[in-house]
């Protein structure tokens, strides 16, 4: 599957879910490694969300579409609409609070 098709699939899934969270990262980013561990925990404690992860190196179109300025970035969608972009992950409780604003 090419990148454009994959990006279309991600967009379709986001639109089909009531709540979706998309974690954008790059594998060589040290901050992304730490943020990814926080996202792992958040996935388990905020179950109403459908989670997606993507490496911006392979999905540049998606990153451009949502104007992702840097990584790590967590995009929060509610009923297909982008509600918030989080760049400063801070802590798991911080992510938990942010995500629960939309449940």
Residue frames as qw, qx, qy, qz and C-alpha x, y, z in Angstrom:
[[0.000, 0.891, 0.454, 0.000, 0.00, 0.00, 0.00],
 [0.425, 0.438, -0.042, 0.791, 1.47, 3.38, -0.95],
 [0.207, -0.170, -0.463, 0.845, 1.74, 6.27, 1.50],
 [0.306, -0.082, -0.156, -0.936, -1.10, 8.25, -0.08],
 [0.631, -0.274, -0.634, -0.354, -3.46, 5.28, 0.25],
 [0.511, -0.251, -0.669, 0.477, -2.38, 4.77, 3.85],
 [0.023, -0.069, -0.236, 0.969, -3.02, 8.46, 4.61],
 [0.491, -0.180, -0.370, -0.768, -6.48, 8.19, 3.06],
 [0.641, -0.274, -0.717, -0.011, -7.13, 5.11, 5.20],
 [0.329, -0.193, -0.546, 0.746, -6.06, 6.95, 8.35],
 [0.198, -0.024, -0.009, -0.980, -8.28, 9.92, 7.47],
 [0.593, -0.227, -0.560, -0.532, -11.25, 7.61, 6.82],
 [0.580, -0.277, -0.714, 0.278, -10.72, 5.83, 10.14],
 [0.136, -0.091, -0.365, 0.917, -10.48, 9.16, 11.99],
 [0.382, -0.091, -0.199, -0.898, -13.77, 10.26, 10.45],
 [0.655, -0.220, -0.643, -0.331, -15.48, 6.97, 11.30],
 [0.528, -0.245, -0.673, 0.457, -14.58, 7.07, 15.01],
 [0.290, -0.900, -0.307, -0.112, -16.19, 9.21, 17.70],
 [0.341, -0.887, 0.298, 0.094, -12.83, 9.79, 19.38],
 [0.895, 0.297, -0.060, 0.328, -9.43, 9.28, 17.79],
 [0.347, -0.856, 0.295, 0.246, -5.90, 10.13, 18.86],
 [0.821, 0.514, -0.068, 0.238, -3.05, 10.20, 16.34],
 [0.572, -0.701, 0.253, 0.342, 0.52, 10.07, 17.59],
 [0.646, 0.736, -0.117, 0.163, 3.03, 11.51, 15.10],
 [0.620, -0.667, 0.345, 0.229, 6.70, 10.73, 15.65],
 [0.611, 0.630, -0.478, -0.007, 10.04, 9.93, 14.05],
 [0.943, -0.203, -0.236, 0.114, 12.04, 6.91, 15.21],
 [0.645, 0.214, -0.281, 0.677, 15.32, 8.78, 15.72],
 [0.185, -0.675, 0.068, -0.711, 13.76, 11.48, 17.91],
 [0.307, 0.039, -0.794, 0.523, 14.74, 10.93, 21.56],
 [0.328, 0.019, 0.349, -0.878, 11.81, 13.00, 22.84],
 [0.710, 0.059, -0.374, -0.594, 9.49, 10.87, 20.69],
 [0.523, 0.057, -0.839, 0.143, 10.83, 7.73, 22.38],
 [0.031, -0.086, -0.673, 0.734, 9.83, 9.10, 25.79],
 [0.485, 0.127, 0.044, -0.864, 6.51, 10.49, 24.53],
 [0.619, 0.076, -0.678, -0.388, 5.74, 7.12, 22.93],
 [0.322, -0.084, -0.868, 0.369, 6.00, 5.46, 26.33],
 [0.218, 0.182, 0.424, -0.860, 3.54, 8.01, 27.73],
 [0.583, 0.153, -0.336, -0.724, 1.19, 7.32, 24.82],
 [0.455, 0.013, -0.889, -0.037, 1.43, 3.57, 25.57],
 [0.076, -0.223, -0.757, 0.609, 0.10, 4.25, 29.08],
 [0.345, 0.243, 0.096, -0.901, -2.53, 6.76, 27.90],
 [0.499, 0.067, -0.678, -0.536, -3.87, 4.17, 25.42],
 [0.387, -0.169, -0.893, 0.154, -4.58, 1.84, 28.32],
 [0.099, -0.351, -0.621, 0.694, -6.17, 4.38, 30.67],
 [0.355, 0.421, 0.060, -0.833, -8.37, 6.30, 28.19],
 [0.416, 0.107, 0.885, 0.181, -10.21, 3.47, 26.40],
 [0.493, 0.691, 0.421, -0.318, -12.85, 5.47, 24.46],
 [0.202, 0.784, -0.368, -0.458, -10.16, 6.59, 21.98],
 [0.920, 0.307, 0.164, 0.181, -9.09, 4.76, 18.86],
 [0.359, -0.763, 0.350, 0.408, -5.33, 5.20, 18.55],
 [0.793, 0.572, 0.042, 0.206, -3.18, 5.60, 15.46],
 [0.482, -0.672, 0.311, 0.469, 0.58, 6.06, 15.21],
 [0.758, 0.598, 0.146, 0.218, 2.60, 7.16, 12.23],
 [0.592, -0.323, 0.203, 0.710, 6.15, 8.02, 11.35],
 [0.271, 0.861, 0.097, -0.420, 6.07, 11.45, 9.70],
 [0.180, -0.490, 0.669, 0.529, 9.02, 10.41, 7.53],
 [0.170, 0.130, 0.915, 0.341, 6.66, 8.09, 5.64],
 [0.055, 0.714, 0.695, 0.059, 3.45, 10.13, 5.84],
 [0.250, -0.122, 0.004, 0.961, 4.52, 13.63, 4.95],
 [0.184, -0.397, -0.511, -0.740, 1.18, 14.41, 3.31],
 [0.515, -0.637, -0.574, -0.008, -0.68, 13.72, 6.54],
 [0.489, -0.411, -0.243, 0.730, 1.78, 15.90, 8.47],
 [0.093, 0.070, 0.249, 0.961, 1.26, 18.73, 5.98],
 [0.306, -0.522, -0.637, -0.479, -2.53, 18.28, 5.95],
 [0.550, -0.725, -0.412, 0.043, -2.71, 18.79, 9.72],
 [0.143, 0.853, -0.222, 0.450, 0.14, 21.34, 9.88],
 [0.852, -0.459, -0.094, 0.233, 2.25, 19.29, 12.29],
 [0.115, 0.948, -0.261, 0.144, 5.05, 21.67, 13.22],
 [0.087, 0.571, -0.785, 0.223, 7.28, 19.27, 15.15],
 [0.839, -0.187, -0.494, -0.131, 7.37, 15.82, 16.68],
 [0.009, 0.320, 0.947, 0.014, 6.28, 14.33, 18.92],
 [0.344, -0.042, -0.051, -0.936, 2.73, 15.50, 18.32],
 [0.118, 0.314, 0.927, -0.167, -0.58, 14.09, 19.50],
 [0.284, -0.107, -0.325, -0.896, -3.63, 15.07, 17.46],
 [0.218, 0.265, 0.825, -0.449, -7.00, 14.67, 19.16],
 [0.261, -0.112, -0.556, -0.781, -10.07, 14.22, 16.97],
 [0.331, 0.276, 0.727, -0.534, -13.71, 14.18, 17.99],
 [0.595, 0.586, 0.511, -0.202, -16.21, 12.99, 15.39],
 [0.696, 0.457, 0.321, 0.450, -13.64, 13.54, 12.63],
 [0.112, 0.940, -0.002, 0.322, -12.79, 17.11, 13.61],
 [0.600, 0.175, -0.421, 0.657, -9.33, 18.06, 14.86],
 [0.442, -0.843, -0.298, -0.072, -9.83, 19.40, 18.36],
 [0.362, -0.882, 0.297, 0.062, -6.28, 19.87, 19.61],
 [0.771, 0.426, -0.368, 0.299, -2.60, 19.30, 18.85],
 [0.646, -0.747, 0.152, 0.044, -0.35, 18.54, 21.80],
 [0.602, 0.626, -0.403, 0.290, 3.38, 19.10, 21.45],
 [0.032, -0.509, 0.659, -0.553, 4.35, 19.28, 25.13],
 [0.683, -0.211, -0.679, -0.164, 3.48, 15.88, 26.56],
 [0.284, -0.642, 0.373, -0.607, 4.72, 16.80, 30.08],
 [0.234, -0.201, 0.885, -0.350, 3.42, 13.67, 31.88],
 [0.144, -0.262, -0.926, -0.230, 0.91, 10.83, 31.67],
 [0.007, -0.599, -0.646, 0.473, -1.51, 12.63, 34.06],
 [0.113, 0.496, -0.132, -0.851, -1.31, 15.70, 31.78],
 [0.204, 0.065, -0.774, -0.596, -2.20, 13.58, 28.72],
 [0.101, -0.384, -0.909, 0.130, -4.94, 11.85, 30.69],
 [0.067, 0.600, 0.394, -0.693, -6.53, 15.20, 31.59],
 [0.168, 0.389, -0.396, -0.815, -6.26, 16.50, 28.04],
 [0.197, -0.059, -0.893, -0.401, -7.84, 13.39, 26.53],
 [0.073, -0.452, -0.841, 0.288, -10.61, 13.20, 29.13],
 [0.153, 0.397, 0.098, -0.900, -11.75, 16.71, 28.16],
 [0.404, 0.228, -0.515, -0.720, -13.21, 15.13, 25.02],
 [0.181, -0.114, -0.976, -0.045, -14.84, 11.98, 26.43]]
